[in-house]
């Protein structure tokens, strides 16, 4: 299921290159490097840099699952894949 869903998301350009979660060859380390690079670029351009960090480790326990399924449907993930 993971491979089918990821393939669909990639094929339809739903995920951006900035997305690091569950992506092949990406990790929290690559996300950290990307963030640090963005902050360094902002500082070099003398603009403000802001970081917002969220811990979503327990988000699945409190998320509205019907809303997630509706969102997946809006992206074209329907039928048995959405069930």
Secondary structure, 3 states (H helix, E strand, C coil): CHHHHHHHHHHCCCCCCCCCCCCCCCCHHHHHHHHHHHHHHHHHCCCCCCCCCCCCCCHHHHCCHHHHHHHHHHCCCCHHHCC
